[in-house]
Amino acid sequence: MGSDKEQNIKTENKLTLPGSIILSGLLIAGAIIYVYGGNGDGAASLPPEKITAESYVLPIKLRNLGERMVSAGVIDRKKFEELYRQSGRLSEAAKLLSQNEDAYVEINPENSDILLNFLWALGLGQKNKLLEENFFADKNTAGGLASTAGWTIARGDAMEHLGRHRFLPLTAEQESLVERLARTIYRPCCNNPAHLPDCNHGMAMLGLLELMSAQNVSEEEMYKAALAANSAWFPDTYRSLGEYFKSRGIRWETTSPKQILSATYSSASGYQKFKDQMNREPRGGSGCSV
């Protein structure tokens, strides 16, 4: 971190499967789609450059990806749109599924949950060898993960779509880049990196990395965008980290996004250590549901 005050906190890189299993009783109780209309306290999310910025333009173009995921069935259009009809944001959700624009995508406090679900569907449906290993090697186990059992807005069962589609024609080199970066990017809800996407945030991050790699985004920009996405999905976590850095004379804007996304800062256990040091409770966050 470039500061003698900063100690390196080592977080074990182990699979943490039990925390990602969704109990059948919770599923029966009702759909667990993530429909979060803002940060809860009205504060801005935290992209890599500025703690006070409210939005970040991701280096991705969706083009007709939404239509193709609907056509393949990994997203059921009616189910997806119904989520946002209830929260008054139907037009934005519908546009995401039907647009065919060659424009970059902005993530902000108002649309971060819609993009989370969209990218979750991509990560789940896109063919990737990572979805054939680890937790996913045993389909019975895989079917009980938050990232699969929690995806209740597909046509049919989510497992029917797991790693079955080629929405993005990734080359071997592009797939290798995704896997390499996914091993280094954590999220505050779990202790697993994105290459073990056992929850919705991990699966969405995998989808984001795949989309950026397919569109030849540089590694540096991929890390920046990944931090922007995590910051939008976990605004209080990264706001607290920004304050922690500032209190120790560390400039957020000059700190490597890769380092911030590491297990030291962005895993559940890594962040907990810093939270304990700051002696403060989080003001909210985002759960592992759609």
N, C-alpha and C positions, 0 to 999 in steps of 0.2 A: 504493500500500500504506500510505500515511500515514506513511512513514519516510524520512528523508533518506539513510539507509544503503542503502536498496533501490534498485538500478538496474533500469531497464526493459530487459529483454532481448527483442529483436525476433526473432521466428521467422518465416521466410518461409512464407506460406500457399500452398504449391504442392502439386500432386497428386504423390503418391509411389507411383505404381502398381507399379513393379517389386518393391517389398518385399511387396506383398500377393498376388502371383501364387503359386499353389500348383503345384509341379512335379508332373507326372503320376506320376512315380516314387514320390513320397511318398504319393499317394493309393492307388496300387496296393499299397503296403506295408501298408496297413491303415487302418481307420476312425480319424479324428482327433477324435472326440467329446471334449469337455472334461468329465472326471469328476474333479473336484478336491475331495477331502474335507477341506478346511480350509486354513489359511494356511501349513502346512508347519512353522512354528515355534511354533504354538499361540497366537500373539499376536492381539489383537483387531483388527478392521477399524476404519476411521476415518470415521465419519459427520461431517457438517458441524459439529455443536455441540461434541462432545467427542472428543479424541483417544483416550480410554480406553474409550469406549462400544463395546459389542459388537454392537449391532443398531440398526436404524433402521426405523421404520414408514413405508413408502412410501405416498404419497397416491393409491393405485390400488386398484381392486376388480376382480378377474378375472371374477367371476360365472361364466358358462358359456363363457368364451373358449377354454379348453382343449379342451372338447368340440367347439367349432366348428372349431378348427384341425385337430383329429384328423379330423373329418368331411370337411374340405376336402383333407386329405392332406398338408398342409405338415409335419405331424408324424405319423409312423407310431407308433401307440401301443406296439406290441410292441418296436420298436427303442428307443424312448425309455425304456421301463420296464426293458428289459434292461440298459441302462447302469447303472442304480441298483440293480438286483438284485445285480449283481456287487459293488457297494460297500456293500450292506446298507441302502440307503435307498429301497427300492422303494415303501414305503407313502407316503412324502412326495412322491415323483415322481408316483405314481398319483393321489394326491389333487389335485395341481396340474392334472392333465388332466381330472379328473371332477367337481371341486367346482362347486357353484353357489351359493356363499355371498356375501352382501353384506357382506364384511368387508375391511378394509385388509390389505395384504400386508407382512409383515416380512422384511427382508433381513438375514442374519447370516452368520457364517463357515461355518455348517453347510449353508446352503441357497443360498449365493450362486451356485454353479455351476449348480444346477438352474434358478434364475431366469434366469441368463445364457442358457442354452439355450432356455428358454421364450420369452424376449423376443427372442432371435435369430430364432426361427421367426416371431414376429409381425412384426418389422421386414422380414424377407425376403418374407413373403407379402402383407402389407398393400399395397394399391394406393397408390402415391405417385409423383408425377412425378419425384422425385429418382432413382428407379430406372429412369428412361428417359433420363437425362442422363449426361454425363461418362463414367466408366468403363463405365457400363451401356448406353450408346448402341450399342456394338458387342457383340452377344450372344456372339461368339466370345471377346472379351476378358472380358466379364462372367462367362462360364462358368468362367474360370480364377482368379477371385478367391477369397481365403480365405473370404469371407462367403457364397459360393455353392458352390464346389466342396467346401468343408469341411463343408457341411451334408449329411451322409450319412444322416440319419434321417427323410427324407421318404418318402412313397410315390411311387416314380418318381424322376426327376431333379429336383434342386432348381430348375433353370432353368424347369421346367414350372410352378413356383409363384411365381416372382419377380414381385412386384407384380401378381399376378393376382386377389387376393381383397379384398373389402371387409368385413373383420372389424369395422372401426370406421367408422361413417358420419360422417367428418369433414366439417365445413363448410369453405368456402373460407377463412374467417377462421382456423379451427383449423389448417388445413394451412399457412397462412402463418406462424402462430406456431411450428409445428414447424420449418419451414424456417429461420426467423430464429434460433431458439435452436440448432438443429443446426449452424449455421455458426460458432457460438462455443464449442462444447463439444468438447474434444480428449480423447484417451486416450493413455496413456504408451507403448503398444506401436507407435504409428504417428505420422505427421506430418500426418494428415488429420483434419478435424473430422467430426462425426457426419453431416453432410450429404453426405459421401463415404464411405459405409459399406462399405469394401472388406475389412474383417475382421469377426470375430464380435462383438467388443466395440462396434464402430461400428454394426453392424446391430442389436444388442441395445439400444444407447442410442437409436437411431432408433425402435425399437419402444416403448421406455419413454416417450419424448417424445410419440409418437402417442397412446398410451393415456392419459397424463395430460391432454393437450390435449382429447381426446374427452370426458373426465370433468370438464372445466372447472376444472382445477387452475390456480392463479394462477402467473404467470411466476416470482415469487420462490420459491414452493414447488417449482416444476419444477427450478430450478437447485439447490436444496438436495437434492432427491431424486437428481438426476443426479450430484452430488458423492458422495452416500452410496453410489450404485451403483458408481461408479468406485473409491471407496475400498474397497468390498468385493471388487471384482475385482482391484485392484492394492494390497493392503494395505501392502506394504513401501514402495511409492512414496510414498503419502500420509503414512505414518508418518514417513518421512525428511523430507518437506516440512514436516510439522508441527514436527519438531525443528529444521529450518533456520529456520523462522519464529521459533520460541521463542528461538533463539540470537541473533537480531537484535532481540529485543524486540517482535516483531509478534504480536499475539494472533490465533490461528487462528479463534476463535469470533466475532470481530468483522470478519474479512476476508470480503469478498464471495465467495460460492461461484462466481459468474460469473467473477471474476478468477482464482480458483484453477483453474478449468476451462479457462482460456484457453491459447493456444499457449505463452505465456511459461512456464507452470508444468506443464501437463498434456500437452503434446506430447512425443514421444520425444526430439526434439532439445532442446526447452526444458528438460525435466527433466535431460537429460544434462549440460547446462551447470551446473545446480545441484549435481548429483552430483559433478561435477569439483571444484566449489568446496568441497564438503564432504569431498572426498578420501576417499570411502568407496565400497565396492562394494555393490550391492543384495543383499539376503539371499534373494531369490527373487521370483517374480512369476507372472503368469499368461500363458500363451502364447495365440496366436490360433488355437485349435482348440476344438471343441465340448466 
